[in-house]
């Protein structure tokens, strides 16, 4: 997998990213529009809906540096801002169309006594399922922001990043909540994820997640030096669904929050099956590379003709690298992942 490095303020990062990957971004935008059109969703109408909604306004208000990056990606690549909005607000587009599935695992890695002692740390991993137009477009984006830790995120050309980790030991993984309510005046998933990766503690992440409106249903699993947690967010609010001090987490694409009996809906067969595979692997203390590869190769039931596992990442909080793998390699059962350093 390739790695692209961007650094500086939002405008500088976006111009650098857009200019160096202009053709790839244009190709990705074309592929996305073809995908939408073939699925019966006119891309022009969806782009217009995004542009005239409050989504750009909220992003510019709550995360101005990241919004500057997005507009500069469009300028640097000479791709229209409407097309860039389609690439940026992919989760929100799914709210208008249909979402695939993702799988997340996290755990506390115990420390060891000795000389020198090894303190406990965290491990976080995710498989990311996306529409088939993204196949072969995976890249690791190394982000150097002002006054924030360097981060490495899984991305496709034109995207700000999907999931990843930073050098302060914070990792963020995500699952789309396919039946959750949405709103056009909330903060988009990509902006939430990238902003979380400017932080250094779980406590900071919780304050942010519970203080902003959320545009799309999404579960955010955060690993940090002060612990692990999963938060389920949607238009109705944010719920922390893991208890303090939790040592293992598995999440797929259905809500784990307690709901009244008359509102509870059964998860999809795929989401339930994947959650069972992940939970069993955590109980057996399986290596995350084996667990995530096994989950993908054993259960492909969430894939259709238009969706596939795009890629995956793994991060150990105490390590100076993040591991990535392209979805095609993962689906073939490969367990060797590329390692990229934060610097």
NORDA-V872243 format. One record per pair of residues at least 6 apart in sequence whose ideal C-beta (glycine too) atoms are under 7 Angstrom apart, sorted by the first residue. I is the first residue (numbers start at 1). J is the second residue. Records with the same first field share a line. If there is no record, write none. Layout:
I->J + J
This chain:
1->138 + 139 + 140 + 324 + 325 + 326 + 338
2->139
3->139 + 140 + 142 + 340
4->17 + 20 + 21 + 139 + 141 + 142
5->142
6->13 + 16 + 17 + 141 + 143
7->13 + 144
8->146
9->65 + 146
10->65 + 66 + 68 + 69 + 72
11->68 + 72
13->69 + 143
14->68 + 69 + 70 + 71 + 72 + 73 + 76
15->72 + 75 + 76
16->76
17->73 + 76
18->25 + 72 + 73 + 74 + 75 + 76 + 77
19->76 + 77
21->77 + 157
22->77 + 78
24->157
25->77 + 79 + 157 + 158
26->77 + 79
28->87 + 137 + 156 + 157 + 158
29->79 + 83 + 86 + 87 + 158
31->133
32->86 + 87 + 133
33->43
34->133
35->131 + 133 + 306
36->43 + 46
37->43
39->97 + 306
41->96 + 97
43->86
46->86 + 93 + 96
47->82 + 83 + 85 + 86
50->85 + 86 + 89
51->82 + 85
53->184
54->184 + 185
55->89 + 92 + 184 + 188 + 215
58->185 + 186 + 187
59->66 + 67 + 187 + 188 + 191
60->67
62->187 + 212
63->191 + 195
66->160 + 191 + 194 + 195
69->160
70->84 + 88 + 160
71->81
73->84 + 158
74->80 + 81 + 84
84->158
86->93
87->158 + 159
88->159 + 160 + 188 + 190
89->188
91->176 + 188 + 189 + 216 + 218
92->188 + 215 + 216
94->176
95->182 + 216
99->176 + 178
100->129 + 130 + 131 + 302 + 307
101->129 + 252 + 253 + 270 + 271 + 274 + 302
102->126 + 127 + 128 + 129 + 174 + 175 + 176 + 253
103->126 + 127 + 252 + 274 + 278 + 295
104->126 + 173 + 175 + 221 + 251
105->125 + 249 + 250 + 278 + 282 + 288 + 291
106->122 + 123 + 124 + 221 + 223 + 228 + 249
107->123 + 247 + 248 + 282
108->120 + 122 + 228 + 247
109->120 + 121 + 122 + 123 + 316
110->120
111->117 + 118 + 119 + 120
112->118
121->316 + 317 + 318
122->223 + 228 + 317
123->288 + 316
124->165 + 171 + 173 + 221 + 223 + 315
125->288 + 292 + 312 + 313 + 314
126->163 + 173 + 312 + 313
127->292 + 295 + 296 + 309 + 312 + 330
128->154 + 162 + 163 + 310 + 311 + 312
129->302 + 307 + 308 + 309 + 310
130->310
131->306 + 307
132->306 + 307 + 308
134->156 + 310
135->308 + 327 + 328
136->328
137->156 + 157
138->154 + 156 + 310 + 311 + 326 + 327
139->155 + 157
140->152 + 154 + 324 + 340
141->153 + 155 + 161
142->150 + 152 + 340
143->150 + 151 + 153
144->150
145->198
148->198
149->166 + 167 + 168 + 200
150->166 + 167 + 342 + 343
151->164 + 165 + 166 + 197
152->164 + 165 + 322 + 340 + 342
153->161 + 162 + 163 + 164 + 197
154->161 + 162 + 163 + 164 + 311 + 313 + 324
155->161 + 162
159->190
160->190 + 194
161->190 + 193 + 194
163->172 + 173 + 174 + 193 + 313
164->172 + 197 + 313 + 322
165->171 + 315 + 322
166->197
167->320 + 342
168->200
169->224 + 225 + 317 + 318
170->197 + 199 + 200 + 222 + 223 + 224
171->223 + 315 + 317
172->193 + 196 + 197 + 220 + 222
173->221
174->189 + 193 + 218 + 219 + 220
175->218 + 219 + 251 + 252 + 253
176->217 + 218 + 253
177->217 + 218 + 219 + 232 + 234 + 253 + 255
178->253
179->265
180->217 + 234
181->217 + 234 + 235 + 236
182->215 + 216 + 217 + 235
183->213 + 215 + 235
184->215
185->213
186->213 + 214 + 215 + 235
187->212 + 213 + 214 + 215
188->215
189->216 + 218
192->220
195->208
196->205 + 208 + 220 + 222
199->205
201->224 + 225 + 226
202->222 + 224 + 226 + 227 + 229
203->226
205->222 + 224
206->229
209->220 + 231 + 233 + 238
210->238
214->233 + 234 + 235 + 238
217->234
218->233
219->230 + 232 + 251
220->231 + 233
221->230 + 249 + 251
222->229
223->317
225->317
227->245
228->242 + 246 + 249
229->240 + 242
230->241 + 242 + 249 + 251
231->238 + 239 + 240
232->239 + 241 + 255 + 257
239->257
241->256 + 257
242->249
248->282
250->275 + 278 + 279 + 282
252->271 + 274 + 275
253->268 + 271
254->267 + 268 + 271
269->301
270->299 + 301 + 302
273->299 + 301
274->295 + 299
277->294 + 295 + 298 + 299
278->291 + 295
281->291 + 294
288->314
289->314 + 335 + 337
290->335
292->312
293->330 + 333 + 335
296->309 + 330 + 331
297->331 + 333
308->327
309->327 + 330 + 331
310->327
311->324 + 325 + 326 + 327
312->325 + 330
313->322 + 323 + 324
314->323 + 337
315->322
320->341 + 342
321->339 + 340 + 341
322->340
323->337 + 338 + 339
324->337 + 338 + 340
325->334 + 337 + 338
